[in-house]
Amino acid sequence: MNRRGQRVRSRSPRGTTTLKEGGTSKKSDMKPIHDLHARILDESLFSPLPPMLVVVLCALGAAAFLYAAIISKLMPATGIWWLDAIRDDLYYCFLIPLMAPVSIFFLIWNWYGKKLFRHN
């Protein structure tokens, strides 16, 4: 009981609510945000990769894309079937020129939407 004579509820980190003065305990439906965050980190629901591994994977992906988009088009046929398939593919050579106007359109549309949101 507090100073005013009312029952006081305490909350445990696991989301249970108990009554201090001889009351019954009851399970709460809502969990605290910090408990959910701790569960995600502790149980490795999303296992984080080491930062250097992410940098290496991004560098390998960028090198593979540059080879597929530019370098392979300038090289002669190698005789290796998968390298020649990348060389003869026409998809990646059009990706960057077509990505520029689409990116500019969505950049302007995003800016316009933000302006409408802020000023209305």
C-alpha positions in Angstrom: 0.0 0.0 0.0 1.2 3.5 -0.7 0.8 6.6 1.5 -2.8 7.1 0.3 -3.9 3.6 1.2 -4.1 2.4 -2.4 -2.7 -0.9 -3.7 0.5 -0.5 -5.6 1.3 -2.6 -8.7 4.9 -3.5 -9.5 6.0 -4.6 -12.9 8.7 -7.2 -13.4 10.9 -7.2 -16.5 9.2 -10.3 -17.9 5.9 -8.6 -18.4 4.1 -10.0 -15.3 2.1 -7.7 -13.0 1.9 -8.5 -9.3 0.0 -7.0 -6.5 2.3 -6.3 -3.5 -0.3 -6.5 -0.7 -1.3 -10.1 -0.8 -2.9 -9.8 -4.3 -2.8 -12.3 -7.1 -0.3 -12.2 -9.9 -1.6 -11.8 -13.4 0.1 -12.0 -16.8 0.2 -8.8 -18.8 -0.3 -8.9 -22.6 2.2 -6.1 -23.3 5.9 -6.6 -23.0 8.3 -3.7 -22.4 10.2 -2.5 -25.4 13.5 -3.0 -23.7 12.6 -6.7 -23.0 11.8 -7.3 -26.7 15.1 -5.6 -27.7 17.1 -7.7 -25.3 15.4 -10.9 -26.5 16.3 -10.1 -30.1 19.9 -9.4 -29.2 20.3 -12.3 -26.8 18.6 -15.0 -28.8 20.4 -13.9 -32.0 17.2 -13.6 -34.0 19.1 -11.4 -36.4 22.7 -12.5 -36.0 24.8 -9.5 -36.9 27.7 -10.0 -39.3 31.1 -8.7 -38.4 31.6 -5.3 -40.0 34.7 -6.3 -41.9 32.8 -9.3 -43.5 30.1 -6.8 -44.6 32.7 -4.6 -46.2 34.3 -7.6 -48.0 30.9 -8.9 -49.3 30.0 -5.4 -50.6 33.4 -5.1 -52.3 33.0 -8.5 -53.9 29.5 -7.6 -55.1 30.7 -4.3 -56.6 33.5 -6.0 -58.4 31.2 -8.7 -59.8 28.8 -6.1 -61.0 31.5 -4.0 -62.6 32.8 -7.1 -64.4 29.3 -8.1 -65.6 28.3 -4.5 -66.7 31.5 -3.1 -68.2 34.7 -5.3 -68.2 33.1 -8.4 -69.7 31.8 -6.4 -72.7 35.3 -5.3 -73.5 37.0 -8.7 -73.3 37.0 -11.4 -76.1 35.4 -14.8 -75.6 37.2 -16.8 -73.0 35.9 -20.3 -73.7 34.5 -20.6 -70.2 30.8 -21.0 -70.6 29.6 -19.0 -67.5 32.0 -16.1 -68.3 30.8 -16.1 -71.9 27.2 -16.1 -70.7 27.9 -13.0 -68.6 29.6 -11.4 -71.5 26.7 -12.1 -73.9 24.0 -11.0 -71.5 22.4 -7.6 -72.3 20.7 -6.9 -69.1 23.5 -5.4 -66.9 24.8 -3.1 -69.6 21.4 -1.3 -69.6 21.0 -1.3 -65.8 23.0 1.8 -65.0 21.7 4.1 -67.8 18.1 3.1 -67.0 18.5 3.4 -63.3 19.5 7.0 -63.4 16.2 8.5 -64.6 14.2 6.2 -62.4 16.3 7.2 -59.3 15.9 10.9 -60.2 12.2 10.5 -60.5 11.8 8.8 -57.1 14.2 11.3 -55.5 12.1 14.2 -56.7 8.8 12.4 -55.8 10.2 11.7 -52.3 11.2 15.4 -51.8 7.8 16.6 -53.0 6.0 14.2 -50.6 8.1 15.4 -47.7 7.3 19.1 -48.6 3.6 18.3 -48.7 3.8 16.5 -45.4 5.7 19.3 -43.7 3.6 22.2 -45.0 0.1 20.8 -44.6 
